[in-house]
Amino acid sequence: MTQGQIMTIFQEGMLLAMKLAAPILVASIAIGLVIAIFQAATQIHEQTLTFVPKVLIISLLLLLLGSWMMTLFSEFIHRLFALILTL
């Protein structure tokens, strides 16, 4: 296995990690920003006000996108094991 192949595997792994994490992180940041604006406007500074909506949104996203995420991850793992078998 050459250094170029190893770098390609790491690059694909990092890109996959970003693809899998991006929807959850973007939704979490967006809901946090909306709630922060609401808290600043109403001067309600309750800690659970940010936690509960984030958990609900992240849970909903995982239910909706979980199969897509698992498909991407399993395809990557299958390619990785196929590459290991060729060694």
Secondary structure, 3 states (H helix, E strand, C coil): CCHHHHHHHHHHHHHHHHHHHHHHHHHHHHHHHHHHHHHHHHCCCCCHHHHHHHHHHHHHHHHHHHHHHHHHHHHHHHHHHHHHHCC
